[in-house]
Amino acid sequence: MARFAKRVTSIESSPTVRLGNLVAEMRARGEPVLSLSVGEPDFPTPAHIVEAAKKALDAGHTKYTPSLGIPELRQAVAEKSVRENGIPATPEHVLVAPSKHALYMACMALLDPGDEAILPDPGWVSYAPIVELAGARPVPVRAADEDGFVPSVDAVAERITPRTRALVLNSPSNPAGSVTPRETVRGLADLAKDHDLVVISDEIYEKILYEGAHVSPASLDGMFDRTVTVNGFSKTYAMTGWRLGWLVAPPPIVREVAKVQEHSITCATSFAQHAGVAALRGPKAPLEAMVREFRARRDLIVKELEAIDRVSVFRPAGAFYVFPKFDVPVDSQTLSERLLKEAKVAVTPGRAFGPAGEGHQRLSYAASRETISEGVRRIAEVVGRL
């Protein structure tokens, strides 16, 4: 009988991946499930990006690449970081990797057993397990309804201890679609400098923005040398299956993270990297059209949820999720299960995103307007019976 390591037995499988698998199984059985749970754009990857990958395959780009990534893509990421984010990056500051893996590698490189990492609560389901896999302790900071789902400077300051090593930020955020204001980012950056913390900034939803402005912590004075900026292609360019992203960090951090890459996946997929260059340097019209449609869907789903008694809705300013609160006599896991069983609607229970998510459900509007309207109608019917 195999004995499993505590590092894996101490964490749960991803609730969002598990739910996605369950929906796929139900659909395979012929059950008419409407999914408002998937965290990926329902748009095709833009044609010019696909064509670049085809050309790369035809040109024989099917071998290993340098572990840090092909020079053309590192250059394109650095240029984008300077131009769009105000981050003073050069190619030596860039490591190409799947975005989720980049977050994992950053934690492996920066955290030791006994260290602490501050995370937003609610926050993406994988932050805490990644920190735990690195042997460190996740420290959630409440950033819920009353805070506009943005961690306040005071709340973060209260959770800093001598063991705190890293502060994880995410804007626009998953699960609520909140956008952190510039003054808050600046205040959190000051805390990081005062307490010698590294900021890990997850900016994967940067371009899916409806109100407010995106602020990269690494662009602020004194922050570049203590920030790991993680971004990628999955959400912006509808490239979830390509598994391609990057991190930008000062050279000492890049060198240590590169060791983890070299001894794990070696490098990102070669032909996908050439497609990444085309994404960053190609036309922006497909992205702009996608964001316009997401904005319309955001408006639709908020309007229809607001019409349901005992449901309160925070209006997201970015990403493609809404995180309504349900005033019902069951917990979020039970409600999610009932919605799937009784209404054939898949949503993600708020508790999956942390204790402060209890009472909520995450609904993804990366679905057609028809699916959104019908899904919300079915949800209203179930809530009306509770």
Buried (B, 14 or more C-beta within 10 A) or exposed (E): EEEEEEEEEEBEEBBBEBBBEBBEEBBEEEEEBBBBBBBBBBBEBBEBBBEBBEBBBEEEBEEEBEBBBBEBBBBBBBBBBBEEBBBEBBBEBBBBBBBBBBBBBBBBBBBEEEBBBBBBBBBBBBBBBBBBBBBBBBBBBBBBBEBBBBBBBEBBBEBBEEEBBBBBBBBBBBBBBBBBBEEBBBBBBBBBBEBEBBBBBBBBBBBBBBEBEBBBBBBBEEBBEBBBBBBBBBBBBBBBEBBBBBBBBBEEBBBBBBEBBEEEBEBBBBBBBBBBBBBBBBEEEBBEEBBEBBBEBBEBBBEBBEEBEEBBBBBBBBBBBBBBBBEBEEBBBEBBEBBBEEBBBBBBBBBBBBEBBBBBBBBBBBBEEEBBEBBBBBBBBBBEEE
